[in-house]
Structures are given as structure tokens and as C-alpha cells.
Amino acid sequence: MTVHPQSLFLSIAGQHLLGSSRPLSGTSIVFVMNELGVGASAARSVLQRMTVKGFVDRHKEGRRTYYSLTDRGRSVLAEGGEKMFAIRSGDWTGEWTLVRIQVPEARRAVRHRMSSRLKWAGFGQADGSTWVAPGRRDIEAVLGPEGLELAPVVICGWPQPPTNDERLVAAFEIDGLAAEYDAFGRKWGRIDADSLAPVRALVARIELHLDWLTLT
């Protein structure tokens, strides 16, 4: 698995800063990230970026530097936690939400942000500008003010011939997702947590969380 430094930091912060008033030392964060394949310079760069973005606060105690979440950081991680661990209802009515959003080629950064927001909310890309998700979704909350300014077309309801559920499901690459979930189960199903030393248990817990974050 290729580890993205920022994703790894968010996993660490979600487990050990969210819901806690205790800050983490920069040394411990860098150590754990290094154990999972992110070098010290890349780890420190992430900490610097997260501080500049207002995601974490940084303060000194003697020669050590400590990090804690800002209100913004807590809000972002709490929202992510709700998505990761939410219980999906099996009572789907067969309705879909379709969003067609066109972003000019010159605004690639905006296009990337909209794609990221839609994927995070559980949408699959049916074609270049059309996204679908099962059930009714709050598109205003998904896209935010920036996305709504692009005047997206939003439709909620049941597909009509010749479109069927199978065609819409194809936007999600179900076979690939199933293989990834199977690999996750095989990898973590053979771990004997009781046999792990404390440091290794800590690293494994964060790695498991990161793997799950990649799937959800």
C-alpha cells in the first residue's frame, strides 16, 4: 500500500487527538509515520502544512514541540469519523441521486475539489460530468457554496428505461471494491493483537485505521 503522508497524519490525529485534550509531540508523530513508510522530512512537512492551514495548533514545552487540534480540525475529523463508521441502512427504496456538474477546463482545481467532495459523499462517476449515488442526498451540503455556483443539475428518483440499476451500479467498480474489502479482511484477520508489543500494536492500529479510511 502506498501511504499518502497527509492521509496518515489524519488517521493519527483522528485516533489520538480527536476527543482528547492531550497534545501529541512532534517526535512521536514523526516516529509513527516513519514506521509506516513516511520519512521524517515528509512527516515534518505535513505538520507544517497542517499548522499553516489552521488544522492544528503548535506550541513548545522546553525543547519539545506539541500539536493539538484546532476547532476546524476537530470539525473536519468528526465529520470524517461519522462517514467512516456510520451504519448503512439496508432499507433502500431504489431511488438514486444524479448530479450533472460541468466545470470549465481552465478551473481544474475547482474540478478536483468537486470530484473529491462527490467521491467522499459516496458518488460514483457515470461519465465525465455525471455522478450518481443510491438514495436521496443533500447536494447543497455535499458541494458547498462553491459547487452550487456552478449550477449543477440534480435529480432524485428512479431510473427509467433504457437506464437500469445495473448501469448506474457500474459507476462504482463493484468488483474492484469487493477485491479490496476481501484483501482487507485477509490482511487483518490473521493478526494476533495479543501477541504484539505495545509500540507495534500502536502502529498496527493506525495502519488498520488507514486501510479502512482508504476503503470508505
Secondary structure as UniProt FT lines:
FT   HELIX           5..16
FT   TURN            17..19
FT   STRAND          24..25
FT   HELIX           26..35
FT   TURN            36..37
FT   HELIX           40..52
FT   TURN            53..54
FT   STRAND          56..61
FT   TURN            62..63
FT   STRAND          64..69
FT   HELIX           71..85
FT   STRAND          96..100
FT   TURN            105..106
FT   HELIX           108..120
FT   TURN            121..122
FT   STRAND          124..125
FT   STRAND          130..134
FT   HELIX           139..148
FT   TURN            149..150
FT   STRAND          153..157
FT   TURN            161..162
FT   HELIX           165..169
FT   HELIX           170..172
FT   HELIX           174..189
FT   HELIX           193..195
FT   HELIX           198..215
//
